[in-house]
């Protein structure tokens, strides 16, 4: 004689639902997690690009012979560094200043600070309702380089 389990008849209609529930819950949890990873990767890439742009702008400026050529070279260095990461370049993204106000910035012993700012766009944000303007994360980096010329006292 065969015995039947008390809850067996109740569970017969539930067959196969666990896999559907797992897929729905997995997709609902996985999509935001993947987007978060992509957004963090975009922000980190932008931060690294801005940091490299600031460092190179300061290095290029201190190796120049005149203030005008140094500023032009620093501006080109920032443009190349940001374009390498496909980040937008706007006027005012680069700020150069030296620790001696009003005097020659390219004098030996002076420290030059380059600050680069831009905004990183978050991935997959549609251009509706002005979301593309809001979904940008500002990133900024600063680099300071001392001017040291061989043959001159620091």
Number of C-alpha atoms within 10 A of each C-alpha: 3 4 5 8 8 8 8 9 9 9 9 9 9 8 8 9 10 10 10 10 11 11 13 12 11 11 12 11 11 13 11 11 12 11 14 14 12 15 18 14 14 18 21 14 15 24 20 18 26 27 24 19 29 30 23 21 34 29 23 20 28 26 15 16 10 13 14 11 14 21 20 14 20 27 21 16 22 25 19 16 21 22 13 10 14 12 19 13 17 11 6 10 18 23 16 21 14 18 14 14 8 7 10 12 21 23 16 16 16 19 19 22 22 24 22 24 21 23 21 21 20 19 17 11 13 10 10 8 8 9 11 15 13 11 17 16 15 13 18 18 19 20 19 19 19 19 20 17 14 8 6 9 8 12
